[in-house]
Amino acid sequence: MKPARTLTFKCAKCAKPVTVYLQKVSACSHIQPYQGICGCGEVKRHATGNPDAVKSFVESADGNWHHHH
């Protein structure tokens, strides 16, 4: 089953819906990272897959995230 290309969440800042887009995944198959920006400027990150990898991705503030094995 392929992951969805877009997902919609409620913005943590303004509560409007924000669409996040599936990011191009590197060789890592542990997670499917998503990212989007709300109209208010708040960046929203989401990921599905390996819980540890997801946690480190979502918590990476600069968006320059790489999964290390």
DRENLUM-756994 format. One record per residue (C-alpha): residue number from 1; x, y, z; residue in three letters. Coordinates in nm, 3 decimals. Layout:
BEGIN
ATOM  NUM  X  Y  Z  Ala
...
//
This chain:
BEGIN
ATOM  1  0.000  0.000  0.000  Met
ATOM  2  0.141  0.336  -0.101  Lys
ATOM  3  0.132  0.626  0.145  Pro
ATOM  4  -0.103  0.915  0.077  Ala
ATOM  5  0.059  1.205  -0.108  Arg
ATOM  6  -0.112  1.466  0.107  Thr
ATOM  7  -0.266  1.474  0.453  Leu
ATOM  8  -0.458  1.751  0.626  Thr
ATOM  9  -0.416  1.854  0.989  Phe
ATOM  10  -0.536  2.133  1.212  Lys
ATOM  11  -0.273  2.402  1.262  Cys
ATOM  12  -0.140  2.414  1.619  Ala
ATOM  13  -0.127  2.794  1.606  Lys
ATOM  14  -0.439  2.915  1.429  Cys
ATOM  15  -0.653  2.596  1.411  Ala
ATOM  16  -0.704  2.629  1.033  Lys
ATOM  17  -0.655  2.320  0.822  Pro
ATOM  18  -0.305  2.281  0.683  Val
ATOM  19  -0.213  2.035  0.409  Thr
ATOM  20  0.117  1.850  0.439  Val
ATOM  21  0.280  1.687  0.140  Tyr
ATOM  22  0.473  1.361  0.124  Leu
ATOM  23  0.842  1.446  0.101  Gln
ATOM  24  1.076  1.265  -0.132  Lys
ATOM  25  1.217  0.989  0.086  Val
ATOM  26  1.584  0.900  0.064  Ser
ATOM  27  1.700  0.541  0.070  Ala
ATOM  28  1.537  0.509  0.409  Cys
ATOM  29  1.215  0.312  0.410  Ser
ATOM  30  1.157  0.347  0.785  His
ATOM  31  0.928  0.648  0.757  Ile
ATOM  32  0.721  0.854  0.517  Gln
ATOM  33  0.786  1.219  0.611  Pro
ATOM  34  0.532  1.491  0.538  Tyr
ATOM  35  0.572  1.866  0.560  Gln
ATOM  36  0.358  2.169  0.488  Gly
ATOM  37  0.318  2.533  0.585  Ile
ATOM  38  -0.005  2.687  0.709  Cys
ATOM  39  -0.130  3.021  0.582  Gly
ATOM  40  -0.023  3.172  0.914  Cys
ATOM  41  0.337  3.065  0.852  Gly
ATOM  42  0.346  2.776  1.098  Glu
ATOM  43  0.538  2.475  0.965  Val
ATOM  44  0.363  2.142  1.020  Lys
ATOM  45  0.554  1.816  1.014  Arg
ATOM  46  0.413  1.467  1.025  His
ATOM  47  0.547  1.123  0.951  Ala
ATOM  48  0.431  0.764  0.954  Thr
ATOM  49  0.643  0.457  1.012  Gly
ATOM  50  0.914  0.370  1.265  Asn
ATOM  51  0.822  0.547  1.593  Pro
ATOM  52  1.179  0.654  1.681  Asp
ATOM  53  1.248  0.785  1.333  Ala
ATOM  54  0.913  0.966  1.326  Val
ATOM  55  0.984  1.131  1.662  Lys
ATOM  56  1.326  1.258  1.553  Ser
ATOM  57  1.185  1.390  1.224  Phe
ATOM  58  0.892  1.575  1.381  Val
ATOM  59  1.121  1.727  1.645  Glu
ATOM  60  1.381  1.848  1.394  Ser
ATOM  61  1.325  2.221  1.384  Ala
ATOM  62  1.539  2.302  1.081  Asp
ATOM  63  1.384  2.052  0.840  Gly
ATOM  64  1.732  1.926  0.753  Asn
ATOM  65  1.655  1.580  0.884  Trp
ATOM  66  1.838  1.261  0.794  His
ATOM  67  1.775  0.918  0.936  His
ATOM  68  2.090  0.745  1.049  His
ATOM  69  2.120  0.370  1.092  His
//
